[in-house]
Amino acid sequence: KEYTKTRLLLVGRREDKLDPLEGQTLQEIENNPAIITTGEQKDVRPWLAASDIFVFPSYREGFPNVVIEAGAMGLPAIVTDINGSREIIIEGENGIIIPARDSEHLYTAMKQLMASPKQTRQMANNARTMIESRFEQTFVRKCLKKYYKEILQDV
């Protein structure tokens, strides 16, 4: 209601068995013209390219590749303070970290980035560079190889 040109783009499948949505929530998603759903997608890049901010309020992940993919596409992110996400996002640099299962903090973070285009642009400018420097595959493989050598020496 506050940002009438804003759209919420929901990419991915619903988890009806693990995390069923309440009927009222489903109805809002289906009937609100500002909410667009895509269902499961094999290639998220077009959807990320159409976005200005990436929001990932998960509360149970391993290592969420999609947060890296969003950063590689130059998107600032709002993520929850869970394993994986908090290692990818550096608070205030390439995104915002909020408590898990806290819709009020989520709303506040979304409003903050909507109301602060300069801050959002700065985070966007940092996003890809930070992902490249910290998660480029060759670098990650070297770190894993070094780690494996270290732990195997102790065996």
GROMACS elastic network, one bead per residue, 0.5 to 0.9 nm:
[ bonds ]
;  ai    aj funct       b0    kb
    1     4     6  0.56689   500
    2     6     6  0.89155   500
    3     6     6  0.55177   500
    3     7     6  0.88374   500
    3   111     6  0.89725   500
    3   114     6  0.81456   500
    4     7     6  0.81255   500
    4    34     6  0.82255   500
    5    34     6  0.82497   500
    6    34     6  0.70430   500
    6   114     6  0.89303   500
    7    33     6  0.84207   500
    7    35     6  0.58679   500
    7    36     6  0.72554   500
    8    34     6  0.62059   500
    8    36     6  0.61298   500
    8    37     6  0.83751   500
    9    34     6  0.84602   500
    9    35     6  0.60172   500
    9    37     6  0.59507   500
    9    38     6  0.76836   500
    9    47     6  0.81134   500
    9    51     6  0.81143   500
   10    13     6  0.87474   500
   10    35     6  0.73654   500
   10    36     6  0.60746   500
   10    38     6  0.63421   500
   10    39     6  0.76233   500
   11    36     6  0.84837   500
   11    37     6  0.61018   500
   11    38     6  0.51875   500
   11    39     6  0.57493   500
   11    40     6  0.64230   500
   11    41     6  0.70891   500
   11    44     6  0.78384   500
   11    47     6  0.76564   500
   12    37     6  0.80234   500
   12    38     6  0.66289   500
   12    41     6  0.62363   500
   13    16     6  0.89434   500
   13    38     6  0.81757   500
   13    41     6  0.83873   500
   14    17     6  0.88613   500
   14    19     6  0.80518   500
   14    20     6  0.78146   500
   14    21     6  0.84136   500
   14    39     6  0.75967   500
   14    40     6  0.84695   500
   15    18     6  0.55269   500
   15    19     6  0.53405   500
   15    20     6  0.61265   500
   15    21     6  0.83099   500
   16    19     6  0.56492   500
   16    21     6  0.70118   500
   17    20     6  0.58797   500
   21    24     6  0.81946   500
   21    25     6  0.62124   500
   21    26     6  0.62894   500
   22    25     6  0.52629   500
   22    26     6  0.63465   500
   22    27     6  0.86757   500
   23    26     6  0.51022   500
   23    27     6  0.60934   500
   23    28     6  0.86121   500
   24    27     6  0.50880   500
   24    28     6  0.62313   500
   24    29     6  0.87318   500
   25    28     6  0.50851   500
   25    29     6  0.62541   500
   25    30     6  0.86594   500
   26    29     6  0.51230   500
   26    30     6  0.61745   500
   26    31     6  0.85619   500
   27    30     6  0.51416   500
   27    31     6  0.59753   500
   27    32     6  0.82132   500
   28    31     6  0.52282   500
   28    32     6  0.55221   500
   28    35     6  0.84180   500
   29    32     6  0.57226   500
   29    33     6  0.84520   500
   29    34     6  0.87660   500
   29    35     6  0.60100   500
   29    36     6  0.78244   500
   29    37     6  0.79456   500
   30    33     6  0.81564   500
   30    35     6  0.77129   500
   30    36     6  0.84697   500
   30    37     6  0.84059   500
   31    34     6  0.88551   500
   31    35     6  0.81185   500
   32    35     6  0.55769   500
   32    36     6  0.83633   500
   33    36     6  0.72468   500
   38    41     6  0.73201   500
   41    44     6  0.60884   500
   43    46     6  0.72155   500
   43    47     6  0.83046   500
   44    47     6  0.53559   500
   44    48     6  0.61697   500
   44    49     6  0.86076   500
   44    66     6  0.83803   500
   44    69     6  0.85385   500
   44    70     6  0.89980   500
   45    48     6  0.50152   500
   45    49     6  0.59577   500
   45    50     6  0.85660   500
   45    69     6  0.79465   500
   45    70     6  0.82207   500
   45    73     6  0.77568   500
   46    49     6  0.50131   500
   46    50     6  0.62950   500
   46    51     6  0.88554   500
   47    50     6  0.51171   500
   47    51     6  0.65012   500
   48    51     6  0.51082   500
   48    52     6  0.79869   500
   48    53     6  0.85560   500
   48    54     6  0.76034   500
   48    69     6  0.84148   500
   48    70     6  0.63450   500
   48    73     6  0.68979   500
   48    75     6  0.77766   500
   49    52     6  0.79524   500
   49    70     6  0.87717   500
   49    73     6  0.68532   500
   49    74     6  0.87519   500
   49    75     6  0.86301   500
   51    54     6  0.70500   500
   51    75     6  0.76703   500
   52    74     6  0.88489   500
   52    75     6  0.63212   500
   52    76     6  0.77157   500
   52   120     6  0.87353   500
   52   124     6  0.85557   500
   53    70     6  0.87484   500
   53    75     6  0.55291   500
   53    76     6  0.54516   500
   53    77     6  0.59524   500
   53    78     6  0.77475   500
   53   110     6  0.85708   500
   53   113     6  0.80712   500
   53   114     6  0.89455   500
   53   120     6  0.81100   500
   53   124     6  0.83626   500
   54    67     6  0.79882   500
   54    70     6  0.65915   500
   54    71     6  0.85303   500
   54    75     6  0.60570   500
   54    76     6  0.61463   500
   54    78     6  0.62728   500
   54    79     6  0.83894   500
   54    95     6  0.89351   500
   55    67     6  0.89000   500
   55    76     6  0.86183   500
   55    77     6  0.56354   500
   55    79     6  0.61678   500
   55   106     6  0.87224   500
   55   110     6  0.82097   500
   56    66     6  0.87924   500
   56    67     6  0.75530   500
   56    77     6  0.73437   500
   56    78     6  0.60597   500
   56    80     6  0.69626   500
   56    85     6  0.86420   500
   57    78     6  0.72970   500
   57    79     6  0.53245   500
   57    80     6  0.52047   500
   57    81     6  0.88663   500
   57    98     6  0.81881   500
   57    99     6  0.88260   500
   57   100     6  0.68502   500
   57   101     6  0.75446   500
   57   102     6  0.87370   500
   57   103     6  0.88477   500
   57   106     6  0.75782   500
   58    61     6  0.69329   500
   58    79     6  0.73105   500
   58    80     6  0.62447   500
   58    81     6  0.89476   500
   58    82     6  0.79308   500
   58    85     6  0.88933   500
   58   100     6  0.71122   500
   58   101     6  0.80207   500
   59    80     6  0.67421   500
   59    81     6  0.80411   500
   59    82     6  0.63873   500
   59   100     6  0.55387   500
   59   101     6  0.67549   500
   60    82     6  0.71758   500
   60    83     6  0.81683   500
   61    64     6  0.62011   500
   61    82     6  0.75347   500
   61    83     6  0.70512   500
   61    84     6  0.70781   500
   61    85     6  0.82367   500
   62    82     6  0.89850   500
   62    83     6  0.67737   500
   62    84     6  0.61587   500
   62    85     6  0.88262   500
   63    66     6  0.89210   500
   63    67     6  0.88318   500
   63    83     6  0.71332   500
   63    85     6  0.70488   500
   63    87     6  0.89937   500
   64    67     6  0.57499   500
   64    68     6  0.72944   500
   64    84     6  0.61393   500
   64    85     6  0.65486   500
   64    88     6  0.89384   500
   65    68     6  0.51649   500
   65    69     6  0.61763   500
   65    70     6  0.86596   500
   65    84     6  0.88875   500
   66    70     6  0.60275   500
   66    71     6  0.84990   500
   67    70     6  0.51423   500
   67    71     6  0.62704   500
   67    72     6  0.86138   500
   67    77     6  0.74712   500
   67    79     6  0.82986   500
   67    84     6  0.89737   500
   67    85     6  0.69690   500
   67    88     6  0.72919   500
   67    89     6  0.83213   500
   68    71     6  0.50709   500
   68    72     6  0.60762   500
   68    73     6  0.86032   500
   68    85     6  0.89306   500
   68    88     6  0.70020   500
   68    89     6  0.89717   500
   68   128     6  0.88273   500
   68   131     6  0.64968   500
   68   135     6  0.78214   500
   69    73     6  0.62930   500
   69    74     6  0.88206   500
   69    75     6  0.89205   500
   69   131     6  0.86122   500
   70    73     6  0.50571   500
   70    74     6  0.65298   500
   70    75     6  0.54324   500
   70    76     6  0.77048   500
   70    77     6  0.75593   500
   70   127     6  0.83438   500
   70   128     6  0.85132   500
   71    75     6  0.50958   500
   71    76     6  0.65757   500
   71    77     6  0.74329   500
   71    88     6  0.88761   500
   71    89     6  0.88830   500
   71    94     6  0.78062   500
   71   124     6  0.78965   500
   71   126     6  0.86225   500
   71   128     6  0.52017   500
   71   129     6  0.84896   500
   71   130     6  0.79005   500
   71   131     6  0.61204   500
   71   132     6  0.89692   500
   72    75     6  0.74199   500
   72   127     6  0.67219   500
   72   129     6  0.78689   500
   72   130     6  0.85346   500
   72   131     6  0.60178   500
   72   132     6  0.72610   500
   73   124     6  0.88831   500
   73   127     6  0.79127   500
   73   128     6  0.64411   500
   74   123     6  0.84861   500
   74   124     6  0.51518   500
   74   125     6  0.65346   500
   74   126     6  0.75999   500
   74   127     6  0.51481   500
   74   129     6  0.84242   500
   75    94     6  0.80380   500
   75    95     6  0.85582   500
   75   120     6  0.88803   500
   75   121     6  0.89541   500
   75   123     6  0.76708   500
   75   124     6  0.50284   500
   75   125     6  0.81999   500
   75   126     6  0.89026   500
   75   127     6  0.61714   500
   75   128     6  0.77614   500
   76    89     6  0.88647   500
   76    93     6  0.86105   500
   76    94     6  0.52790   500
   76    96     6  0.81064   500
   76   120     6  0.67093   500
   76   121     6  0.80706   500
   76   122     6  0.85915   500
   76   123     6  0.52893   500
   76   125     6  0.83114   500
   76   126     6  0.81253   500
   76   127     6  0.60769   500
   77    89     6  0.73890   500
   77    94     6  0.66608   500
   77    96     6  0.63195   500
   77    97     6  0.83230   500
   77   123     6  0.83633   500
   77   124     6  0.85429   500
   77   127     6  0.85120   500
   78    89     6  0.83608   500
   78    94     6  0.89942   500
   78    95     6  0.55722   500
   78    97     6  0.58864   500
   78    98     6  0.72470   500
   78   106     6  0.77933   500
   78   109     6  0.71079   500
   78   110     6  0.76113   500
   79    82     6  0.82249   500
   79    85     6  0.62488   500
   79    86     6  0.74573   500
   79    89     6  0.76263   500
   79    95     6  0.76725   500
   79    96     6  0.64007   500
   79    97     6  0.50574   500
   79    98     6  0.62078   500
   79    99     6  0.85173   500
   79   100     6  0.84780   500
   79   106     6  0.86453   500
   80    83     6  0.89359   500
   80    85     6  0.67734   500
   80    86     6  0.72541   500
   80    96     6  0.83696   500
   80    97     6  0.53642   500
   80    99     6  0.54180   500
   80   101     6  0.80605   500
   80   102     6  0.87941   500
   80   106     6  0.86073   500
   81    84     6  0.86664   500
   81    85     6  0.67350   500
   81    86     6  0.54978   500
   81    97     6  0.57292   500
   81    98     6  0.57497   500
   81    99     6  0.53314   500
   81   100     6  0.59509   500
   82    85     6  0.58370   500
   82    86     6  0.59391   500
   82    87     6  0.86818   500
   82    99     6  0.82395   500
   82   100     6  0.71261   500
   83    86     6  0.60439   500
   83    87     6  0.70033   500
   84    87     6  0.52348   500
   84    88     6  0.65354   500
   84    89     6  0.89531   500
   85    88     6  0.52403   500
   85    89     6  0.62336   500
   85    97     6  0.83103   500
   86    89     6  0.53789   500
   86    90     6  0.71105   500
   86    91     6  0.84644   500
   86    97     6  0.68931   500
   87    90     6  0.73593   500
   88    94     6  0.88276   500
   88   130     6  0.87876   500
   88   131     6  0.77700   500
   88   134     6  0.84017   500
   88   135     6  0.86407   500
   89    92     6  0.85324   500
   89    93     6  0.76285   500
   89    94     6  0.59573   500
   89    95     6  0.58212   500
   89    96     6  0.71666   500
   89    97     6  0.72082   500
   89   127     6  0.87407   500
   89   130     6  0.89856   500
   90    93     6  0.54276   500
   90    94     6  0.59274   500
   90    95     6  0.64349   500
   90    96     6  0.74042   500
   90    97     6  0.78589   500
   91    94     6  0.68088   500
   91    95     6  0.56590   500
   91    96     6  0.50128   500
   91    97     6  0.59373   500
   92    95     6  0.54627   500
   92    96     6  0.58215   500
   92    97     6  0.84686   500
   92   119     6  0.85650   500
   92   123     6  0.72109   500
   93    96     6  0.80347   500
   93   122     6  0.78313   500
   93   123     6  0.55306   500
   93   124     6  0.88686   500
   93   126     6  0.66407   500
   93   127     6  0.78242   500
   93   130     6  0.88759   500
   94   120     6  0.87102   500
   94   122     6  0.79311   500
   94   124     6  0.65029   500
   94   125     6  0.80765   500
   94   126     6  0.56371   500
   94   128     6  0.86739   500
   94   130     6  0.76012   500
   95   120     6  0.83119   500
   95   123     6  0.61331   500
   95   124     6  0.82713   500
   95   127     6  0.80075   500
   96   109     6  0.70053   500
   97   109     6  0.85843   500
   98   101     6  0.89327   500
   98   102     6  0.75801   500
   98   105     6  0.61355   500
   98   106     6  0.65933   500
   98   109     6  0.77260   500
   99   102     6  0.58256   500
   99   103     6  0.89110   500
   99   105     6  0.70898   500
   99   106     6  0.82454   500
  100   103     6  0.84609   500
  100   106     6  0.89494   500
  101   106     6  0.87448   500
  102   105     6  0.55814   500
  102   106     6  0.63540   500
  102   107     6  0.87970   500
  103   107     6  0.60354   500
  103   108     6  0.85213   500
  104   107     6  0.51195   500
  104   108     6  0.61640   500
  104   109     6  0.86410   500
  105   109     6  0.60708   500
  105   110     6  0.85263   500
  106   109     6  0.52159   500
  106   110     6  0.61842   500
  106   111     6  0.85796   500
  107   110     6  0.51727   500
  107   111     6  0.61245   500
  107   112     6  0.85189   500
  108   111     6  0.50964   500
  108   112     6  0.60193   500
  108   113     6  0.87687   500
  109   113     6  0.63657   500
  109   114     6  0.86065   500
  110   113     6  0.53891   500
  110   114     6  0.62095   500
  110   115     6  0.86124   500
  111   115     6  0.59413   500
  111   116     6  0.84016   500
  112   115     6  0.52205   500
  112   116     6  0.59973   500
  112   117     6  0.89581   500
  112   119     6  0.89488   500
  112   120     6  0.87869   500
  113   116     6  0.51071   500
  113   117     6  0.65028   500
  113   118     6  0.88277   500
  113   119     6  0.70603   500
  113   120     6  0.55546   500
  114   117     6  0.63927   500
  114   120     6  0.77689   500
  115   118     6  0.89867   500
  115   120     6  0.89066   500
  116   119     6  0.53888   500
  116   120     6  0.61779   500
  116   121     6  0.86555   500
  117   121     6  0.59718   500
  117   122     6  0.85055   500
  118   121     6  0.51634   500
  118   122     6  0.62424   500
  118   123     6  0.87217   500
  119   122     6  0.50992   500
  119   123     6  0.62633   500
  119   124     6  0.85636   500
  120   123     6  0.51644   500
  120   124     6  0.60946   500
  120   125     6  0.85758   500
  121   125     6  0.60150   500
  121   126     6  0.85685   500
  122   125     6  0.50215   500
  122   126     6  0.62617   500
  122   127     6  0.86188   500
  123   126     6  0.50539   500
  123   127     6  0.60102   500
  124   127     6  0.50989   500
  124   128     6  0.75420   500
  125   128     6  0.69783   500
  125   129     6  0.76126   500
  126   129     6  0.55713   500
  126   130     6  0.60024   500
  126   131     6  0.86371   500
  127   130     6  0.53496   500
  127   131     6  0.62866   500
  127   132     6  0.87118   500
  128   131     6  0.50953   500
  128   132     6  0.60505   500
  128   133     6  0.85507   500
  129   132     6  0.51234   500
  129   133     6  0.61240   500
  129   134     6  0.85418   500
  130   133     6  0.52398   500
  130   134     6  0.60363   500
  130   135     6  0.80949   500
  131   134     6  0.52662   500
  131   135     6  0.53402   500
  131   136     6  0.70063   500
  132   135     6  0.56485   500
  132   136     6  0.50596   500
  132   137     6  0.88160   500
  133   136     6  0.63465   500
  133   139     6  0.82571   500
  134   139     6  0.75750   500
  134   140     6  0.78251   500
  135   138     6  0.84235   500
  135   139     6  0.67768   500
  135   140     6  0.59736   500
  136   139     6  0.54714   500
  136   140     6  0.62294   500
  136   141     6  0.87628   500
  137   141     6  0.60444   500
  137   142     6  0.85667   500
  138   141     6  0.51469   500
  138   142     6  0.62496   500
  138   143     6  0.87045   500
  139   142     6  0.51609   500
  139   143     6  0.62915   500
  139   144     6  0.86947   500
  140   143     6  0.51103   500
  140   144     6  0.61905   500
  140   145     6  0.86064   500
  141   144     6  0.50452   500
  141   145     6  0.60582   500
  141   146     6  0.85466   500
  142   145     6  0.50758   500
  142   146     6  0.61318   500
  142   147     6  0.85196   500
  143   146     6  0.51306   500
  143   147     6  0.60841   500
  143   148     6  0.85905   500
  144   148     6  0.60368   500
  144   149     6  0.85340   500
  145   148     6  0.51468   500
  145   149     6  0.61944   500
  145   150     6  0.86403   500
  146   149     6  0.51911   500
  146   150     6  0.62626   500
  146   151     6  0.88312   500
  147   150     6  0.50888   500
  147   151     6  0.62918   500
  147   152     6  0.85383   500
  148   151     6  0.52723   500
  148   152     6  0.59603   500
  148   153     6  0.85499   500
  149   152     6  0.51906   500
  149   153     6  0.62341   500
  150   153     6  0.53934   500
  150   154     6  0.70473   500
  151   154     6  0.54006   500
  151   155     6  0.70202   500
  152   155     6  0.52504   500
